[in-house]
Amino acid sequence: MKCENCSKKECSKKQKNDDTQSTSVDALSSDDGFEEKNEFDTLANAKILLSDCLACDSCMTLEEGARVFQQNQKEFFRVLNLNKKCDTSKHKVLAVSLCPQSLPYFAAKFNLSVNEAAKRLCGFLKSLGVHYVFDTTIAADFSILESQREFVQRYQRRNQEEHALPMFASACPGWIRYAERVLTNLVTSHICTAKSPQQIMGSLVKGYFARQQNLSPDKIFHVVVAPCYDKKLEALREDFYTALYNSAEVDCVLTSGEIVQIMEQKNVSMKDVTEVAVDSLFDDLKEGDVVRHDGKRSDGYLEHIFKHAAKELFGVDVKEITYKALKNKDFQEVTLEKDGETVLRFAAAYGFRNIQNMVLKLKKGKFLYHFVEVLACPGGCLNGKGQAQTEDGKPDRALLAQMEEVYTAIPVRLPETNLHVQRMYQDWLEGMDSKKVQDTLHTTYSAVNQSTSSLDIKW
């Protein structure tokens, strides 16, 4: 791949195994002020290459590159070390949030049930010095509910607003970065404004939870365990930063694979770790069994929005969704017919080849879809490049198949049925239609460095 608006430099993926052309975390990490050896010293030096990320490092500034490289184990252990020092003024409350698509990786890799994997991962993290371990499913509840409402509103405005439809999902940072850096406002104006589950979790931890614990947001160090490297880029967005407290919503993102690296370097087996119940954001409650949303490999935006729109707009109660595969298994269509007319047409487009074809159709005015669930990774979030990869960087298909089996078996919980979410809308967010909901759960997307030849990129 060559990116025409990136000084025509070759994509770093071609340099994956060349350490001389890819910068490691050590080269760009700032001095943390601890020269003495400590129990975390060897763990902090695992190298993460930006070429592992879906975003081409040729499209990034040096400053962005340096900040991405700080999203690694070294920064995590720097905070753990601070908490072992006597100067309590520098201590942080360490909170780790686990993405639902990461848990099947640990379950399949270590031959555990998904509930065992969640509890043992929690036990391992707490053995390192983490104070709280959360599940981000509640953040996905908020994101899906806000996306559902926005789609219905856009559909109702479709004849008055040129860019109301189609609506594109906003949960995948690889897709978002591609849309903002390479595509035009023709595309970005169609992206749903609801924040991703990761960033809503950041708002919950640094906002709701901080208030419950009487903590300033900057006293919490929030780590997210995610399936892909692009989540590191997402955490760095300026709109996900609170200047008043000099605090990001998410301070550090570690991939599932990076957590396994830490385990290996500490010679810890997942099966030997004590099970500890995952924490809840609410008082001293603990999470129960792991639940997920509809959708085969991701958070299920298409299925939830489709069923909600069918009910709200057309009074149709859809029980089961039938997918129709089009050009390939990563481009599928779902339709709703009423009185012989197709009234809703949704699609799932995974992988950049399908994304590019989708955008070309939009550009040519031949776009038939009302909503598209867009994900950068072929196969969806379970296939994120931060997990289920072989040593040579290729998908571990056998492990991925096990992960899909584990994920499919997790019980589905509808976001509307989460009583904690409904209560937080009223008590914390001041009602579903409040300004605080817009400020806390939504953001905006706009084109950056537009290029007239950007659609000619070959993936």
N, C-alpha and C positions, 0 to 999 in steps of 0.2 A: 504494500500500500504506500502511495505517496500522497501527502497532504498538500494541496496546491497553495493553501494559505499559510503554510508553516515553513517558509523559506526552502521549499522543495527538498527537505531532508528526508532520508529514508526512515521508515518506521522502525522504532527501537526493537520491535519483535524479532527482526532479523539479527539483532545483536544479543539475543537472550543469553547465550552461553559465553559471551565475550566480556569478561569483567573489566577489561581495559576500556571498553566503550560504554559501559553502563556503570552508573555511580552507585555505590553501596551506602547503606545507612551510616556507616562509620565516617564516611568522608564529609557528610553534610550535617551530622548531628552536632549541636552546640555542646560546649563543655559544661557538664552538669555540676562541677565543683567538688566531686568526690574522687579523690585520687587513690584512696586506700582501697585495697581489695575487700570485697564483701561477698556474701553468699549468692548474690545475683549477678556478679560480674561476668561470668562466662555466658550466662543466659542472654545478656543484653547485646551480644555481638553477632547474632544471627543476621546474615545479609538478606535483604529484600531488594530485588531489582525492580525499578519502575517499569521495566519492559514486561513484567508479569501483569501489568494493569491493562485494562481495555483501552484506556486513553493513551494516545501516542505521546511520549515525552517530548517530541519535537513541537507539540502544540502548547507546551507549558513554558512559563517564564522560569528563570533560575530561582526566583523567590518562591514560586509555587512548588518547584521541585524540592527545595530545601525543607519546606513546611510539610510536604508529603512524607519525606524521609524521617521526619520526627514522629510520624504516626507509626511507631513500631514498639517492639518489646523494650527497647532501651529507655524510652520515655516512661513507659509503664513502671519499670523497675526503679527509675529515678524517683518517682513519687513514693514507691514502697520504701525506698531508702530514706527519704525525707521523714517518713513516719516513724522510722527507727531512731531518729536523732532526738536529742533532748529539747531542742528548740520547738516547743509545741505551737508557736505562732506560724510555723511553716507546715504544720501537719494538714493533711487533706483527708476528707472522707472519700474512700474509694468505692465507686459504684460501677458494676459491670452489667450491661444489658445484653441478653442473648437473643439473636434472631431465630425465629422458628425454623428457617431453612438450614441453619447450622446444626441443629440438634440431630437430625437424621444422619449427618455425616459421622458424628461421634458414636451414635448407636450402631451404625453399620460397620464402622471401622473396628470397634471394640466388641462387637457381637453382644450388644446390650439392648434392652427395650428402650424406647425413647424416654420413658419416665426415669429409668435408671440412669440413662446418659445425662439427663438434665440435673439430677441430684448429685451425681458423682462429679460432674463438671463444676457445680456449685461448691461441692466439698473441696475440690482441688484449688479453685480460685481463693476460697477463704483460707486455705492452708498457706497461701502465699502472703496473705495480709489484706485481702479485699474485705470490705465491711458489708456490702450489700450486693446481691446478685438478683437481677430482675429478668422477667420475660417480656419481650417487646410486643407480644400479641395484643395487649391492650392499646398500644400505640397504633397498630394496624387497624384495630376497631375504629378508632377516631378517623384515621386516614380514609378508610373505606366509606364510613358514614358521610364524611364531608364530600368525597368524590361522588357518591350517589346523589346527594342533594344538588351538587353543582351540575351534574349531567342533566337532571330533570329541568333545572332552571335554564341551561343552555338550549335544551330541546324546545322549551316553550318560547325562547327568544330567537329561534333559528331563522324566522322570516324577517326579523327586524335587525339582526346583527350579522354581518358578513362572516365573522370569524367564530360564531357561536359553535358551529359544528363543522367538521368532526371534533371530538374531544379525545386527546391523547393522554394516557396514564402518565403520572409524574413520579412513580416510585423508584424508577431505575436511574441511578446517577450516570451510568455510562451513556444511556440514551439522552439524558438531559444535557450532558456536556457536548455530545455530538450535535444536538439541536441548536444549542446556544453558540458553539464555536464554529460550526460549519454551515448550518442551514440559515434561512432568513426568518424575519418576523412573520412571514407567511405561515411558518410552522410553529414558532414559539407561542404565537397568540392562541393556538389551539390546545396548548398543554394545560391540563387541569392544574389549578392553583393550590390544591391540597398538598401539604407537605408529605414527604415520605414517612413511613413508620419510624425509621431511624431518627429523623429530626423531630418528629412529634415526641418520641421518647426522650429526646434531649430537652424539650420543653417541659415534659412531665417531671423529669429528674431535677432539672435546674430551676423549675418553677414550682409546680405543685409539691413535690417531695421536699424540696429545700424549705418551703414555707412550713410544711408540717413538722419538720425537724428543727425549725428556728435557725436555719443555716443560711449564710450568704452564698449565692450560687458559685462564687469564685473559691469557696472552701470545699467544693465537691469536685473530684476528678472523675469524669464520666467516661468509661470505656465501653465500646460496642464490639461484640464478637459477631462478625458478619461473613457471608460466603464469598464476597468478592472484594478486590482491591479498590474498585472505584468508590466504595463507601468512604475511603480515606479522603478522596477528593471532595465528596459531598460535605464532609464534616468541616472543610475549610472555607465553605462559601461565606461571604461577608454578611449575607442576610440571616445567617444562623449564628450570629455573634451579638452579645449584649455589651455594648460599650460602657454602660453605666457600671457594670460589675467587672469589666475587663475579662469576660468569660464567654467561651464558646459553649454551645448546647451539647456538643460532643467533643471531648478533649482528645480522644485517641481511638482509632479503630484498629482492631487486630483481627485478621482472618482466622477461620477455623484451623487452617494449616499452621499458622503461627502459634496458636495455642498448643497444638500437638508438638511443635518444635520445642516449646518450653518444657512440656512433659518429658520428652526424650532427653533433653539436656539435663534435667533433674533426675533422670532415671526413675520416673514415676510411671507405674502402670495404672491405667484407668480402672482396672478391676480391683486394684488394691486401695483405691481412695474411698474414704468414708462417705456415705450418702448423706447429704444435707438438703433439706427442703428449700426450694427457691423462694426468695423474699417477695413480698407484695408491697406496693406503694402505700398501702392502707394500714395504718397503725402497726400492730404486731402480727397481722395475719400472714399466713404462708400460702403460696400457690398450691393448687391441687394438681391433678393430672394435666399433662400437656394437651392443649387443644390447638386447632388450626382453623383456617378459613377455607371456603370452597376454592377449588383450583388444584391442578395436578402437581405442580412443581413450584408454585409461587403463592403470593397472598390472595389470589383469586379475585382481582378487581373486576375482570370481565363478568364472571358469574354473578357476583353480588350486584353489580350495577345493572346487569341485564335483567335479573329477576325483579329488582326494585323498580326499574323503569317500566317494565311490563305491567306491574301492579299499579303504580302511580299514574302512568300516562294512559293505559289502555284497559285497566281492570282485569288483566289476565294473570292468574296465579300459576307461575311456571315452577313445576316441581323438579324436573330433570332437564338439563341442557344437552342438546345434541350438537357435537362439533362436526363440521365438514372440512376435511383436509383439502387444501387447494394445491398450490405448486409443490409443497413439501410439508412434512409433518410439523414444521415450525411456523407455518402460516395457515391458520384455521379460521373458519367463519361460523358465526351463529346468527340465526335469523328468527324473527317473530312475525308470523302472519296472522292477519285478522281480516275477516270478510274477503278473503282471496287476495289481499294486498300485503306486501312486505312492509311492515311499519317500523321495525327495528332491524338494523344490520350491523353486527359487531364483528370484530376480528381480533385474533391474537397474532402478533408479529414478533417473532423471536429471532435474534441474530441480525447482523448489519446488512446482509444481503436482502433479507425481507424488508428491513427498515428502508433501505435505499429504494427498492421497488415501490414501496408504499408512498414515499415522498415524491417520487417521479410522477406517480398517478395524480397526487394532489396538485403538483405543479401544472400538470396538463389539464386539470379540471375534470378528470375522469374518476374521481374518488366517490365510492358508493357508501362508505361506512359512516355510521354515527359515532362509534367509539372504537378505539383500538388500544388493547393492552400491549404496550411496547416494552420489550426487554432486550437488552444488548446481548445477553448470553444465549446461544442456541440451546434449546432445552429448558430455559428458564433459570430461576435463582438457585435451584439445587445444583446446577452445573456451573456455579460461579467459579472463577479461576483461583479463588483462595482455598478451594477444597476439591476433593475428588479428582486430583491431577496426579499423573504418574511422575516419576523423577525427571523425565525428559519433557515435561510440560504438556503432555497429551491427556485427554480425558480418560479417567479410569472407568471404563464402561461397566465392568463387573460391579465395582463399588457403587457406581451411580444407579445401577439397576436395583441394588439392595436399598439404597437411600430412597428411591422412589416408592418401593414397597413399604418401607417404614413410614414415609410421609403420608401415603394414601391411607394407611391404617389408623392414623391419628384422628380422633373424633372431631367433627366440625362444630363450631359454635358460631351462631349468627351474631354479628356486632350489635344488632338491636336488642339482643337478650342480655347483654352485659349491664347489670344494674349499677355497677361502679361507674361505668361510662355515663349512664343517664344522670346519675347523681352529680358527677363532676361537671357536666354541662350546666347544671343549675347552680351548684355551690361554688365552683371555681371559675367557670367561664361566663357566668352571668347570663345564661340562656343561650339557646342554639343560634339565635339570630343576632347576637351581640357583637360589638366591635372587638371585644376581647377574643372571640372565636376567630375572627378574621386575622387579628394580629398574632395569635398563638398557633393556629393550625394551618395557616395559609401563607403563601409567598408568591412571588411573581418571577416570570422567566422572560428573557429578552435576548435577541441575537447579539453576538459579539464577533468582531472581525469577520464580517460577512465577505463571502467570495462568490463571484459570478460563476466560477467553474467548480464550485464545491460539489455539485451533484455528479461530477464525472469521476469521483473517487472510486477506485475498484477495491472491493472487499473480498 
